[in-house]
Amino acid sequence: METAIIGGTGVYDPELLDNIREIVVDTIYGRVKLMAGSYQGTEIAFIPRHGSDHGVPPHLINYRANIMALHQSGVKNIIATAAVGSLNFELKPGQYVLADQFLDFTKNRQHTFFEGGSQGVSHCDMTVPYCPDLRKSLADAGQDLGLDVFNGGVYVCTEGPRFETTAEIKMFKMLGGDLIGMTSVPEVSLARELGMCYANISIVTNFAAGISGAVLTHSEVVEMMQTKIIDVRKLIMAGIKRISPDKSCTCGSILTESGMTK
């Protein structure tokens, strides 16, 4: 089971998988329930990030337990979905974006596995946080499926659960942000600390505050995701089938390079 899907808003169940079963994984950060199944002979793990009923807000997700549970289960590749707002007029509602960089504006989250003592200290390189090989697999899959997939974009991650102010959105745009969401950090950085390949599929559901000209609501996000869920599943599965066992990325060697062993 080398590949996992982390489903964000609107992606709560692994409908395309066969022989679905529940696996309970105990980590030092908490217990995690994984769903596991197969797709065309490939074993895949699945975690609904917010719970099966969207009962966990973004600032209370146990990111460390989720990523560690996948790591302990042998997962090497993670494809995560996220519903996002757009700060860029070229990235319109309904489009798919594969983030390649992030700006972190979270405040109260646990961002590392390495907190000193027996866990040691590691200053993990984040030059390329999102795996280029996984992004290429997804971009190529999107092209084959005729989906509007944009490979590259800066994901601005805020604490949530509130939406952002107009002034904040103006600031994020000035800093180079393209997308605004609440979940990619610390998920991506934790995966990188453990040498796991991680890709984010951002589904643009709306323009951000002050750009859309309308009041932002969670129901608007959910409604857009409902119209896109079939294509999102197709994109994920087609991307997974394209993942090469001999990737050229350096994600897996990050702990060795930082002086830690994998």
C-alpha positions as CSV (number, residue, x, y, z in Angstrom):
1,M,0.0,0.0,0.0
2,E,2.4,2.7,-1.3
3,T,-0.2,5.3,-2.3
4,A,-2.7,7.2,-0.2
5,I,-5.5,9.7,-0.9
6,I,-6.3,12.4,1.7
7,G,-9.8,13.7,0.8
8,G,-10.6,17.3,1.6
9,T,-14.0,19.0,1.6
10,G,-16.4,17.1,-0.6
11,V,-14.2,14.0,-0.9
12,Y,-15.3,11.9,2.0
13,D,-15.4,8.3,0.8
14,P,-13.3,6.0,-1.4
15,E,-16.1,5.0,-3.8
16,L,-13.9,3.9,-6.6
17,L,-12.0,1.4,-4.5
18,D,-12.8,-2.3,-4.3
19,N,-12.5,-4.6,-1.3
20,I,-12.7,-1.7,1.1
21,R,-11.7,-2.3,4.7
22,E,-11.0,-0.3,7.8
23,I,-7.5,-0.3,9.3
24,V,-6.8,1.2,12.7
25,V,-3.3,2.6,13.2
26,D,-1.9,3.6,16.6
27,T,0.7,6.4,16.5
28,I,2.4,8.4,19.3
29,Y,0.2,11.3,18.1
30,G,-3.1,9.4,18.3
31,R,-5.2,6.7,16.7
32,V,-6.1,6.9,13.0
33,K,-8.8,5.0,11.1
34,L,-7.7,4.4,7.5
35,M,-9.8,3.0,4.7
36,A,-8.0,0.7,2.4
37,G,-8.9,-0.9,-0.9
38,S,-7.7,-1.7,-4.4
39,Y,-8.1,0.0,-7.8
40,Q,-7.1,-2.0,-10.9
41,G,-4.7,-4.1,-8.8
42,T,-3.2,-1.1,-6.9
43,E,-3.6,-1.0,-3.1
44,I,-4.6,2.5,-1.9
45,A,-5.2,4.0,1.5
46,F,-7.8,6.7,2.1
47,I,-8.3,9.3,4.9
48,P,-11.1,11.8,4.9
49,R,-9.3,14.8,6.3
50,H,-12.3,16.4,8.0
51,G,-13.9,13.1,9.0
52,S,-16.7,11.2,7.1
53,D,-19.2,13.8,8.1
54,H,-17.0,16.9,7.8
55,G,-17.0,17.2,11.6
56,V,-13.4,18.3,12.1
57,P,-12.5,21.9,11.3
58,P,-9.1,22.6,9.6
59,H,-7.4,24.1,12.7
60,L,-8.2,21.0,14.8
61,I,-7.2,18.2,12.4
62,N,-4.5,15.9,13.9
63,Y,-2.1,16.3,10.9
64,R,0.8,14.6,12.6
65,A,-1.3,11.5,13.5
66,N,-2.6,11.2,9.9
67,I,0.7,11.5,8.2
68,M,2.5,9.2,10.7
69,A,-0.2,6.6,10.3
70,L,0.3,6.6,6.5
71,H,4.0,6.4,7.0
72,Q,3.7,3.5,9.4
73,S,1.5,1.8,6.8
74,G,4.2,1.9,4.2
75,V,2.8,4.8,2.1
76,K,5.3,6.6,0.0
77,N,3.0,8.7,-2.2
78,I,0.2,11.0,-1.0
79,I,-2.4,12.8,-3.2
80,A,-4.4,15.3,-1.3
81,T,-7.4,17.3,-2.4
82,A,-8.4,20.7,-1.2
83,A,-11.2,23.1,-2.0
84,V,-9.7,26.6,-2.4
85,G,-10.4,30.2,-3.3
86,S,-8.6,31.9,-6.1
87,L,-6.5,35.1,-5.8
88,N,-5.6,34.9,-9.5
89,F,-8.1,35.8,-12.2
90,E,-6.5,33.2,-14.5
91,L,-7.5,30.5,-12.1
92,K,-11.3,30.4,-12.2
93,P,-13.9,28.4,-10.3
94,G,-14.1,24.9,-11.6
95,Q,-10.4,24.7,-12.5
96,Y,-7.9,22.3,-11.0
97,V,-4.5,23.5,-9.7
98,L,-1.5,21.5,-8.7
99,A,0.2,23.7,-6.1
100,D,4.0,23.8,-6.2
101,Q,4.7,26.3,-3.4
102,F,3.0,27.5,-0.2
103,L,2.9,30.5,2.1
104,D,2.2,29.5,5.7
105,F,-0.1,31.8,7.7
106,T,-1.3,29.2,10.2
107,K,-0.8,30.0,13.9
108,N,-1.5,27.2,16.3
109,R,-0.6,24.0,14.6
110,Q,2.0,21.3,15.3
111,H,4.3,21.6,12.3
112,T,7.1,19.0,12.9
113,F,7.8,15.5,14.1
114,F,11.2,16.6,15.3
115,E,10.9,18.5,18.6
116,G,14.2,17.6,20.3
117,G,14.9,15.0,22.9
118,S,14.4,11.4,21.7
119,Q,12.8,12.7,18.5
120,G,15.9,14.8,17.6
121,V,16.0,18.0,15.6
122,S,15.7,18.3,11.9
123,H,15.7,21.5,9.7
124,C,13.9,20.1,6.7
125,D,14.5,21.5,3.3
126,M,11.3,23.0,1.7
127,T,12.7,24.3,-1.6
128,V,10.3,22.0,-3.5
129,P,7.6,21.1,-1.0
130,Y,5.2,19.4,-3.5
131,C,6.6,16.4,-5.4
132,P,7.2,17.3,-9.1
133,D,6.9,13.7,-10.2
134,L,3.4,13.3,-8.6
135,R,2.4,16.6,-10.1
136,K,3.5,15.5,-13.6
137,S,1.6,12.3,-13.2
138,L,-1.6,14.3,-12.4
139,A,-1.0,16.9,-15.0
140,D,-0.6,14.2,-17.7
141,A,-3.7,12.4,-16.5
142,G,-5.6,15.6,-16.6
143,Q,-4.6,16.2,-20.2
144,D,-5.6,12.7,-21.2
145,L,-9.0,13.2,-19.5
146,G,-9.6,16.6,-21.1
147,L,-9.7,18.4,-17.7
148,D,-8.5,21.9,-17.1
149,V,-5.5,21.2,-14.8
150,F,-3.0,24.0,-14.2
151,N,0.4,22.7,-13.0
152,G,1.9,25.2,-10.6
153,G,0.6,27.8,-8.1
154,V,1.3,29.3,-4.7
155,Y,-1.1,28.0,-2.0
156,V,-1.6,30.4,0.9
157,C,-2.6,28.5,4.0
158,T,-4.5,30.3,6.7
159,E,-5.6,29.1,10.2
160,G,-9.4,29.1,9.6
161,P,-12.0,28.2,10.2
162,R,-13.1,31.8,9.3
163,F,-12.7,33.1,5.7
164,E,-10.2,35.8,5.1
165,T,-10.8,39.6,5.1
166,T,-10.5,41.7,2.0
167,A,-7.4,43.3,3.4
168,E,-5.8,39.9,4.0
169,I,-6.5,38.8,0.5
170,K,-4.9,42.0,-0.9
171,M,-1.8,41.3,1.1
172,F,-1.6,37.6,0.0
173,K,-1.9,38.7,-3.6
174,M,0.9,41.2,-3.2
175,L,3.0,38.4,-1.7
176,G,2.5,36.2,-4.8
177,G,-0.3,33.9,-3.6
178,D,-2.5,32.2,-6.2
179,L,-4.8,30.1,-4.1
180,I,-6.2,30.4,-0.6
181,G,-7.0,27.4,1.7
182,M,-6.8,26.1,5.2
183,T,-5.3,22.6,5.1
184,S,-2.2,22.1,3.0
185,V,0.1,23.2,5.8
186,P,1.4,21.4,7.8
187,E,0.3,18.4,5.9
188,V,2.8,18.8,3.1
189,S,5.7,19.7,5.3
190,L,5.1,16.8,7.7
191,A,5.0,14.4,4.7
192,R,8.3,15.9,3.4
193,E,9.9,15.4,6.8
194,L,9.2,11.7,6.5
195,G,10.5,11.5,3.0
196,M,7.1,11.0,1.4
197,C,6.0,12.3,-2.0
198,Y,3.1,14.7,-1.6
199,A,0.9,16.4,-4.3
200,N,-2.0,18.7,-3.8
201,I,-5.0,18.9,-6.1
202,S,-6.6,22.3,-5.4
203,I,-10.2,22.6,-6.8
204,V,-11.0,26.2,-7.2
205,T,-14.5,26.7,-5.8
206,N,-14.8,30.5,-5.8
207,F,-12.8,33.8,-6.0
208,A,-11.6,35.0,-2.6
209,A,-12.9,37.8,-0.4
210,G,-13.0,41.2,-2.2
211,I,-12.6,39.5,-5.6
212,S,-15.8,37.6,-5.8
213,G,-18.0,40.6,-5.0
214,A,-20.3,38.3,-2.9
215,V,-20.5,36.9,0.6
216,L,-18.5,33.7,0.9
217,T,-20.2,30.7,2.3
218,H,-19.2,27.1,3.0
219,S,-22.3,25.9,1.2
220,E,-21.0,27.5,-2.0
221,V,-17.8,25.5,-1.6
222,V,-19.7,22.3,-1.0
223,E,-22.0,22.9,-4.0
224,M,-19.1,23.4,-6.4
225,M,-17.3,20.3,-5.1
226,Q,-20.5,18.2,-5.7
227,T,-20.4,19.2,-9.4
228,K,-16.7,18.2,-9.6
229,I,-16.5,15.1,-7.5
230,I,-16.7,12.6,-10.4
231,D,-13.9,14.3,-12.4
232,V,-11.8,14.7,-9.2
233,R,-12.0,11.0,-8.6
234,K,-11.1,10.2,-12.3
235,L,-8.1,12.6,-12.1
236,I,-6.8,11.0,-8.9
237,M,-7.1,7.5,-10.1
238,A,-5.7,8.2,-13.5
239,G,-2.8,10.0,-11.8
240,I,-2.1,7.1,-9.5
241,K,-1.9,4.7,-12.4
242,R,0.8,7.0,-13.9
243,I,3.1,7.0,-10.9
244,S,6.4,5.4,-11.8
245,P,8.1,3.1,-9.3
246,D,11.3,4.8,-10.4
247,K,10.6,8.4,-9.7
248,S,13.3,11.0,-10.3
249,C,12.3,13.3,-7.4
250,T,14.5,13.7,-4.3
251,C,11.6,13.5,-1.8
252,G,12.6,10.1,-0.5
253,S,16.2,11.2,0.4
254,I,15.3,14.3,2.4
255,L,15.9,12.8,5.8
256,T,19.3,11.5,4.8
257,E,20.3,14.9,3.4
258,S,19.2,16.6,6.6
259,G,21.3,14.2,8.8
260,M,18.4,12.0,9.8
261,T,17.8,8.3,8.9
262,K,14.6,7.3,7.2
